Amino acid sequence: MPERAIEHGIPPATLGYRWRRRESVRQYLARVPTAGFIEQLSPPRTVENPLPKNISSRNKLSRDGSLWGYSMYDVPSRFSAETFLAELAVCQVIAFDTPSKGDYFPAIIAPDETSIEVREISHRPAHVAALPRTGETQHYVSGVWFAERAYHNHSHWLTAHLPKLLLIKGMERLDEVLMPTRRTAVMDASLRMLDIDCSSLQQFDPLLPVSVDRLTILGTDRFNPELLRSVRTAFGQTSAPPPWRKIYVSRASAKGRQITNEMSLRPALEAEGFETILMEELTFEEQVCLMQETRVVVAPHGAGITNILLCAEGAQLVEMADGDFPNPNFYALACALGIGYWLLPVEAGSAPNPLDRDLTVDIDALLEIIDQLA
């Protein structure tokens, strides 16, 4: 009911700014053409992808996309959104962190209080606590905004943010980037390796409101093959021989989604020539080197799989995932990178959040897949 009231013209202030009219960039500029412009850099398209190598029919893939907006079933013929650049006059960015995981949630607000919606940038009722107070707003004459939801998350940073930064770098507009002051060690290391000097960029406190007279926004699809491959190219290939390593990415130090029978799994994999890796024990520079040398990755679903972004085309990924709730993101990522994808559904335990369920692997079924790897 509140959202319908807003759609029918009730001012957001009447409802305490918990709800706002939501519009895409194109919808907003169609309604307010004097507010800026939009330029399409690449058109939307449907990307045709192969099935997982051990799946014979698309109908065997899960159709549950309730959490991600698309499902495993959608990946073989996946819609890829356009890449665009837009410049907008006089916008504010407000944001909040979630109490549980500290995930960053930004929203872009137009002068008429409309929320300008971009992928992973959207207004939510919790943004009411982030409304600017006297003296809080950080002001910039111009700026390029690239920070999305959970930008600090390892997977989001590598697949959603670095591609945009490389696109901005290619446009020679890095000096306009608005860079959050709160960053992880991986973020800073990756920026150094890509010759992006944070000290030369405009920096903002991510939890204080930001006002920009001329705000540039980039809209991208997170699994656009060209954008993802640009990251792999930018890091270069340091390994002289063809990739040879086989690694098992363990979640033994993670808070959830651990392998319950890992003590039996590890020796079985080691007998097949696999090394056990805990990504959190490596610097990002070491992770880059490791993945450039890696030919086969076996891993339970988790952010560490994102590092296949650094593997050479033709590498192989075996993902062990909850058979009742498989996340399609790494399947889509592997396809975009030209990496062979194998899906091993595993038995999941119980947890309030499906993504936190511990997993039990059928070791014989996994070894059968390993025997088939090229």
C-alpha positions as CSV (number, residue, x, y, z in Angstrom):
1,M,0.0,0.0,0.0
2,P,2.7,2.6,0.8
3,E,4.4,1.9,-2.6
4,R,1.1,2.3,-4.4
5,A,0.5,5.6,-2.6
6,I,3.9,6.9,-3.8
7,E,3.1,5.8,-7.3
8,H,-0.1,7.8,-7.2
9,G,1.7,11.0,-6.2
10,I,1.9,11.0,-2.4
11,P,5.1,12.9,-1.5
12,P,7.8,10.6,0.0
13,A,8.1,12.9,3.0
14,T,4.5,12.0,4.0
15,L,5.6,8.5,4.6
16,G,8.9,9.4,6.3
17,Y,10.9,8.7,3.1
18,R,10.7,5.0,3.7
19,W,9.3,4.6,0.2
20,R,10.0,6.5,-3.0
21,R,9.1,6.4,-6.6
22,R,11.6,4.0,-8.3
23,E,12.7,4.6,-11.9
24,S,15.5,3.2,-14.1
25,V,17.9,5.8,-15.5
26,R,16.1,5.6,-18.9
27,Q,12.7,6.1,-17.3
28,Y,14.0,9.1,-15.2
29,L,15.6,10.8,-18.2
30,A,12.5,10.2,-20.4
31,R,10.4,12.0,-17.7
32,V,13.0,14.7,-17.0
33,P,15.1,15.0,-20.2
34,T,16.9,18.2,-18.9
35,A,18.4,16.2,-16.1
36,G,21.2,14.6,-18.1
37,F,21.9,12.1,-20.8
38,I,22.5,8.4,-21.3
39,E,24.8,6.6,-23.8
40,Q,24.7,2.9,-24.6
41,L,28.1,1.4,-24.8
42,S,27.0,-2.1,-25.7
43,P,23.4,-3.4,-26.3
44,P,21.5,-6.0,-24.3
45,R,21.6,-9.5,-25.7
46,T,21.0,-13.1,-25.0
47,V,24.1,-15.1,-24.4
48,E,24.1,-18.7,-25.3
49,N,26.1,-20.9,-22.9
50,P,26.9,-24.6,-22.7
51,L,25.3,-26.9,-20.2
52,P,27.4,-28.1,-17.2
53,K,29.7,-30.8,-18.6
54,N,28.1,-33.5,-16.5
55,I,24.5,-32.4,-17.1
56,S,22.7,-33.9,-20.2
57,S,19.6,-31.8,-20.2
58,R,18.7,-28.2,-19.3
59,N,15.6,-29.6,-17.6
60,K,17.8,-31.2,-15.0
61,L,18.9,-27.7,-13.8
62,S,17.2,-25.9,-10.9
63,R,14.6,-23.3,-11.8
64,D,14.7,-21.7,-8.4
65,G,16.0,-18.2,-8.8
66,S,14.2,-16.6,-5.9
67,L,17.3,-15.1,-4.3
68,W,19.3,-14.1,-7.4
69,G,16.6,-13.1,-10.0
70,Y,17.7,-15.9,-12.3
71,S,18.3,-19.6,-12.0
72,M,20.7,-22.3,-13.1
73,Y,18.1,-23.2,-15.8
74,D,18.4,-19.6,-17.2
75,V,22.2,-19.7,-17.6
76,P,22.3,-21.7,-20.9
77,S,20.3,-18.8,-22.6
78,R,20.9,-15.9,-20.3
79,F,19.8,-12.3,-20.8
80,S,22.8,-9.9,-20.5
81,A,21.8,-6.3,-19.8
82,E,23.2,-3.4,-21.7
83,T,26.3,-1.5,-20.7
84,F,25.6,2.2,-20.4
85,L,27.0,5.5,-19.2
86,A,24.8,8.2,-17.9
87,E,25.4,11.7,-16.6
88,L,22.8,13.2,-14.1
89,A,22.5,16.6,-12.6
90,V,22.4,17.2,-8.8
91,C,22.0,13.8,-7.3
92,Q,22.5,12.5,-3.8
93,V,23.8,9.1,-2.7
94,I,22.7,7.7,0.7
95,A,23.7,4.4,2.1
96,F,23.4,2.0,5.1
97,D,25.2,-1.1,6.3
98,T,23.4,-4.2,7.3
99,P,23.9,-5.1,11.0
100,S,24.6,-8.8,10.5
101,K,27.3,-8.7,7.7
102,G,28.1,-5.0,7.3
103,D,27.0,-5.1,3.6
104,Y,26.8,-1.7,2.0
105,F,23.5,-0.7,0.4
106,P,23.6,2.6,-1.7
107,A,20.7,4.5,-3.2
108,I,20.8,7.3,-5.8
109,I,18.3,10.1,-5.1
110,A,17.2,12.6,-7.8
111,P,16.3,16.2,-6.9
112,D,12.6,15.3,-7.1
113,E,13.1,12.6,-4.5
114,T,12.9,9.7,-7.0
115,S,15.2,6.7,-6.5
116,I,17.2,6.1,-9.6
117,E,17.5,2.4,-9.8
118,V,20.7,0.7,-11.2
119,R,21.7,-3.0,-10.8
120,E,22.5,-3.5,-7.1
121,I,21.8,0.2,-6.3
122,S,18.3,0.6,-5.0
123,H,16.3,2.5,-2.4
124,R,15.0,0.5,0.6
125,P,13.0,1.5,3.7
126,A,16.2,1.3,5.8
127,H,17.7,4.2,3.9
128,V,15.5,6.5,6.0
129,A,18.2,6.3,8.7
130,A,20.8,7.5,6.2
131,L,19.0,10.7,5.3
132,P,21.4,13.7,5.4
133,R,21.6,15.9,8.5
134,T,23.0,19.4,8.8
135,G,26.7,19.4,8.0
136,E,26.9,15.7,7.1
137,T,26.8,15.8,3.3
138,Q,30.0,15.4,1.3
139,H,29.9,17.6,-1.8
140,Y,31.6,17.0,-5.2
141,V,31.2,19.1,-8.3
142,S,31.5,16.0,-10.5
143,G,32.1,12.3,-9.8
144,V,31.9,8.9,-11.4
145,W,30.0,6.5,-9.1
146,F,30.8,2.8,-9.3
147,A,30.2,1.4,-5.8
148,E,27.4,-1.1,-5.6
149,R,25.8,-3.2,-2.9
150,A,28.4,-5.1,-0.8
151,Y,31.3,-3.6,-2.8
152,H,33.7,-4.9,-0.1
153,N,32.7,-8.6,-0.7
154,H,35.4,-10.5,-2.5
155,S,33.2,-11.8,-5.2
156,H,31.3,-8.6,-5.8
157,W,34.5,-6.6,-6.0
158,L,36.2,-8.8,-8.6
159,T,33.3,-9.4,-10.9
160,A,31.2,-6.2,-10.5
161,H,33.5,-3.4,-9.6
162,L,36.9,-4.1,-11.2
163,P,35.3,-4.4,-14.7
164,K,33.7,-1.0,-14.2
165,L,37.0,0.6,-13.0
166,L,38.8,-0.8,-16.0
167,L,36.1,0.6,-18.3
168,I,36.5,4.0,-16.6
169,K,40.3,3.8,-16.9
170,G,39.9,3.2,-20.6
171,M,37.9,6.3,-20.9
172,E,40.6,8.2,-19.1
173,R,38.2,9.3,-16.4
174,L,39.8,7.7,-13.3
175,D,40.4,11.2,-11.8
176,E,36.6,11.6,-11.5
177,V,36.0,8.3,-9.6
178,L,34.5,8.5,-6.2
179,M,36.4,5.9,-4.2
180,P,35.2,4.7,-0.7
181,T,37.7,5.3,2.1
182,R,36.7,2.0,3.7
183,R,38.4,-0.7,1.7
184,T,39.7,-4.2,2.2
185,A,43.3,-5.5,1.7
186,V,42.2,-7.3,-1.4
187,M,40.6,-4.1,-2.8
188,D,43.8,-2.1,-2.3
189,A,46.1,-4.9,-3.6
190,S,44.1,-5.3,-6.7
191,L,44.0,-1.6,-7.4
192,R,47.8,-1.4,-7.0
193,M,48.3,-4.3,-9.4
194,L,46.1,-2.5,-12.0
195,D,48.1,0.7,-11.5
196,I,45.1,2.6,-10.0
197,D,46.5,5.0,-7.4
198,C,43.8,5.6,-4.7
199,S,45.6,8.6,-3.3
200,S,45.0,10.5,-6.6
201,L,41.2,9.8,-6.5
202,Q,38.3,11.6,-4.9
203,Q,37.5,9.7,-1.7
204,F,34.3,9.6,0.3
205,D,33.1,8.2,3.6
206,P,30.7,5.4,2.5
207,L,28.3,6.0,5.4
208,L,27.9,9.7,5.0
209,P,25.6,11.2,2.4
210,V,27.2,12.3,-0.9
211,S,26.0,15.2,-3.1
212,V,27.3,15.5,-6.6
213,D,26.4,18.3,-9.0
214,R,27.2,16.1,-12.1
215,L,27.1,12.4,-11.3
216,T,28.2,9.8,-13.9
217,I,26.8,6.3,-13.5
218,L,27.9,3.1,-15.3
219,G,25.4,0.4,-15.8
220,T,26.8,-3.1,-16.5
221,D,25.8,-6.7,-16.5
222,R,27.8,-8.6,-13.8
223,F,28.5,-11.5,-16.2
224,N,29.2,-9.7,-19.4
225,P,32.0,-11.8,-21.0
226,E,33.9,-8.9,-22.5
227,L,34.0,-7.0,-19.2
228,L,35.1,-10.0,-17.1
229,R,37.8,-11.0,-19.6
230,S,39.1,-7.5,-19.5
231,V,40.0,-8.1,-15.8
232,R,41.8,-11.3,-16.6
233,T,43.7,-9.6,-19.4
234,A,44.6,-6.6,-17.1
235,F,46.3,-8.9,-14.5
236,G,48.3,-10.6,-17.2
237,Q,49.7,-14.1,-17.4
238,T,52.8,-14.5,-15.3
239,S,53.1,-18.3,-15.6
240,A,55.4,-19.3,-18.5
241,P,54.3,-23.0,-18.8
242,P,50.6,-23.9,-19.4
243,P,48.6,-24.0,-16.1
244,W,49.2,-27.3,-14.3
245,R,48.1,-27.1,-10.7
246,K,44.9,-28.8,-9.4
247,I,43.5,-27.2,-6.2
248,Y,40.8,-27.9,-3.7
249,V,39.5,-24.6,-2.2
250,S,38.6,-25.4,1.4
251,R,36.1,-23.5,3.6
252,A,37.4,-25.0,6.8
253,S,37.9,-21.5,8.3
254,A,34.5,-20.2,7.1
255,K,31.6,-19.5,9.5
256,G,29.2,-21.5,7.3
257,R,28.9,-23.9,4.4
258,Q,31.7,-26.1,5.5
259,I,32.2,-29.7,4.2
260,T,31.2,-32.0,7.0
261,N,33.3,-34.9,5.6
262,E,36.3,-32.9,4.6
263,M,38.7,-35.0,6.7
264,S,37.9,-37.9,4.3
265,L,37.7,-35.7,1.2
266,R,41.1,-34.1,1.4
267,P,43.2,-37.4,1.3
268,A,41.0,-38.6,-1.6
269,L,41.7,-35.5,-3.6
270,E,45.4,-35.4,-2.6
271,A,45.7,-38.9,-4.1
272,E,44.5,-37.4,-7.4
273,G,47.2,-34.7,-7.2
274,F,45.2,-31.9,-5.7
275,E,46.5,-29.3,-3.2
276,T,44.3,-28.0,-0.4
277,I,44.1,-24.2,-0.4
278,L,42.6,-21.7,2.1
279,M,42.4,-18.5,0.1
280,E,42.2,-16.4,3.2
281,E,45.7,-17.5,4.1
282,L,47.1,-16.0,0.9
283,T,47.7,-12.4,-0.1
284,F,45.8,-11.3,-3.1
285,E,49.1,-11.2,-5.1
286,E,49.6,-14.8,-4.1
287,Q,46.1,-15.7,-5.1
288,V,46.6,-14.2,-8.6
289,C,49.8,-16.2,-9.1
290,L,48.1,-19.4,-7.8
291,M,45.1,-19.1,-10.1
292,Q,47.2,-18.3,-13.2
293,E,49.0,-21.6,-12.6
294,T,45.8,-23.6,-11.9
295,R,44.2,-26.0,-14.4
296,V,41.5,-27.5,-12.2
297,V,39.5,-26.0,-9.3
298,V,37.3,-28.1,-7.0
299,A,35.4,-26.1,-4.4
300,P,32.2,-25.9,-2.4
301,H,30.1,-22.9,-3.4
302,G,31.7,-19.8,-1.9
303,A,33.4,-16.5,-2.7
304,G,36.8,-18.2,-3.2
305,I,35.5,-19.6,-6.5
306,T,35.4,-16.1,-7.9
307,N,39.2,-16.4,-8.4
308,I,38.6,-18.4,-11.5
309,L,38.4,-15.0,-13.0
310,L,42.2,-15.2,-12.9
311,C,42.5,-18.6,-14.5
312,A,43.4,-19.1,-18.2
313,E,40.6,-20.0,-20.6
314,G,40.1,-23.7,-20.8
315,A,40.6,-24.3,-17.1
316,Q,38.0,-26.5,-15.3
317,L,35.8,-25.8,-12.3
318,V,33.9,-28.5,-10.3
319,E,31.4,-26.7,-8.0
320,M,29.9,-28.6,-5.0
321,A,26.6,-27.0,-4.3
322,D,23.4,-27.5,-2.3
323,G,21.3,-29.6,-4.7
324,D,18.1,-28.0,-3.4
325,F,19.3,-24.4,-3.6
326,P,22.1,-24.0,-6.2
327,N,23.4,-20.5,-6.8
328,P,23.8,-19.8,-10.6
329,N,26.5,-17.1,-10.3
330,F,29.6,-19.3,-10.7
331,Y,28.1,-21.3,-13.5
332,A,27.4,-17.9,-15.3
333,L,30.9,-16.7,-14.4
334,A,32.6,-19.8,-15.7
335,C,30.7,-19.6,-19.0
336,A,31.6,-16.0,-19.5
337,L,35.3,-16.8,-19.0
338,G,35.5,-19.9,-21.2
339,I,36.0,-22.2,-18.2
340,G,34.6,-25.7,-18.2
341,Y,31.9,-26.0,-15.5
342,W,30.9,-29.2,-13.7
343,L,28.1,-29.3,-11.1
344,L,28.1,-31.7,-8.2
345,P,24.9,-31.5,-6.2
346,V,25.6,-32.4,-2.5
347,E,23.6,-33.0,0.6
348,A,22.9,-29.9,2.7
349,G,22.3,-29.6,6.4
350,S,19.9,-27.1,8.1
351,A,20.4,-23.4,8.8
352,P,18.1,-20.4,8.9
353,N,19.8,-19.0,5.8
354,P,20.1,-21.6,3.0
355,L,23.5,-20.1,2.1
356,D,24.9,-21.1,5.5
357,R,24.0,-24.9,5.3
358,D,26.9,-27.2,5.8
359,L,27.5,-29.7,2.9
360,T,28.3,-33.4,2.8
361,V,30.0,-34.6,-0.4
362,D,29.6,-37.9,-2.1
363,I,33.3,-38.5,-2.6
364,D,32.9,-41.4,-5.1
365,A,30.6,-39.1,-7.3
366,L,33.3,-36.4,-7.1
367,L,36.0,-38.8,-8.1
368,E,34.0,-39.9,-11.1
369,I,33.9,-36.3,-12.3
370,I,37.6,-35.9,-11.7
371,D,38.3,-39.0,-13.9
372,Q,36.5,-37.2,-16.8
373,L,38.4,-33.9,-16.6
374,A,40.3,-33.0,-19.7
